[in-house]
Amino acid sequence: VQVVESGGGLVQAGESLTLSCTASGLTFETRTWAWFRQHPGKEREGVACITWQGDRTYYGDSMKGRFTISRDNAKNTLYLQMNNLKPEDTAMYYCATAQLAHVLCSGSPTMYHYWGQGTQVTVSS
């Protein structure tokens, strides 16, 4: 199984960025997918999650209204559209999925088994 994030970079506060996550070696469309982020010295924080059916999405409180998670099963790709970025959004961003298919969304990183290497997002003020 291979999970690869991309799209991170350096932006100014108020700007937008879209992260992508591609996966291979598993059946993408049967899986619930999530984005997490990690600030230096802190635990991973749930950012957003989308169910395997794609009909439900969940967001961390500080991301609601600014971030949008979506998926394209035909491309085996997960997205995270981030608008109105703030300096506190600076972190390493990871996408992840559970070991089993058809599971519910969870904000706990311990519920996820397959992770990418992360992509760095830096927001300057």
Disulfide bonds with the S-S distance in Angstrom:
Cys21-Cys95 1.87
Cys49-Cys105 2.08
